[in-house]
Amino acid sequence: MAPFERDFHYGKKQATHVSSLAVSLQQLGAFVACFAIWPVTHKIGRKWAIAICALIFCVGAAIETAQTHSTSAFYVGRVIAGLGLGGSSVVVPMFSSEMTPKEIRGQVGSFYQLFYTLGRYYILRMFC
């Protein structure tokens, strides 16, 4: 991605390093958020936790896409976006299972996992 490389001032040699670090930092944020979201959901509820996770993700995405020409700012945005993603990946299935009738609760949880997996598969096929 030439525009990305031009904006963040790195060459082909550092491309693998930058891309692997970007992915791993987002995963780090998601991992931390999976554990940190539990007290939040207990204190303010599931619905507000989803809204906060969406806001955190939007802040991270805004930092990532801002024209700072700094890989450090991009990496910070990846961690913040990962916090929003990790928190929502815990809270959304929990909220949907609590809000659905017990007769279809298993189906809703299974469909969430199915569509999450299919979405990741097709996105990876599209870009890789």
Backbone hydrogen bonds, N-H to C=O, Kabsch-Sander energy under -0.5 kcal/mol:
donor,donor_aa,acceptor,acceptor_aa,energy
5,E,1,M,-2.3
6,R,2,A,-2.7
7,D,3,P,-2.7
8,F,4,F,-2.1
9,H,5,E,-0.5
9,H,6,R,-0.6
10,Y,5,E,-1.7
15,A,11,G,-0.6
15,A,12,K,-0.6
18,V,14,Q,-2.8
19,S,15,A,-2.5
20,S,16,T,-2.4
21,L,17,H,-2.3
22,A,18,V,-2.2
23,V,19,S,-2.0
24,S,20,S,-2.4
25,L,21,L,-2.3
26,Q,22,A,-1.5
27,Q,23,V,-2.1
28,L,24,S,-2.2
29,G,25,L,-2.2
30,A,26,Q,-2.2
31,F,27,Q,-2.5
32,V,28,L,-2.4
33,A,29,G,-2.2
34,C,30,A,-1.8
35,F,31,F,-0.8
35,F,32,V,-0.7
36,A,32,V,-2.1
37,I,33,A,-2.0
38,W,35,F,-0.5
40,V,36,A,-0.7
41,T,37,I,-2.7
42,H,38,W,-2.0
43,K,39,P,-1.9
44,I,40,V,-2.9
45,G,40,V,-0.5
45,G,41,T,-1.2
49,A,45,G,-1.3
50,I,46,R,-2.2
51,A,47,K,-1.8
52,I,48,W,-2.4
53,C,49,A,-2.5
54,A,50,I,-2.3
55,L,51,A,-2.1
56,I,52,I,-2.7
57,F,53,C,-2.4
58,C,54,A,-2.2
59,V,55,L,-2.2
60,G,56,I,-2.3
61,A,57,F,-2.8
62,A,58,C,-2.2
63,I,59,V,-2.2
64,E,60,G,-2.3
65,T,61,A,-2.0
66,A,62,A,-1.0
68,T,66,A,-2.1
74,F,70,S,-1.7
75,Y,71,T,-2.6
76,V,72,S,-2.3
77,G,73,A,-2.4
78,R,74,F,-1.9
79,V,75,Y,-2.0
80,I,76,V,-2.4
81,A,77,G,-2.7
82,G,78,R,-2.2
83,L,79,V,-1.9
84,G,80,I,-1.7
85,L,81,A,-2.4
86,G,82,G,-3.0
87,G,83,L,-2.1
88,S,84,G,-2.1
89,S,85,L,-2.1
90,V,86,G,-0.8
90,V,87,G,-0.7
91,V,87,G,-2.4
92,V,88,S,-2.3
94,M,90,V,-1.1
95,F,91,V,-3.2
96,S,92,V,-2.7
97,S,93,P,-2.0
98,E,94,M,-1.6
99,M,95,F,-1.8
100,T,96,S,-1.1
104,I,101,P,-1.4
105,R,101,P,-0.6
108,V,104,I,-2.2
109,G,105,R,-2.1
110,S,106,G,-2.3
111,F,107,Q,-2.7
112,Y,108,V,-2.2
113,Q,109,G,-2.0
114,L,110,S,-2.6
115,F,111,F,-2.8
116,Y,112,Y,-2.2
117,T,113,Q,-2.4
118,L,114,L,-2.8
119,G,115,F,-2.3
120,R,116,Y,-2.1
121,Y,117,T,-2.3
122,Y,118,L,-2.7
123,I,119,G,-2.1
124,L,120,R,-2.4
125,R,121,Y,-2.3
126,M,122,Y,-1.9
127,F,123,I,-2.0
128,C,124,L,-2.0
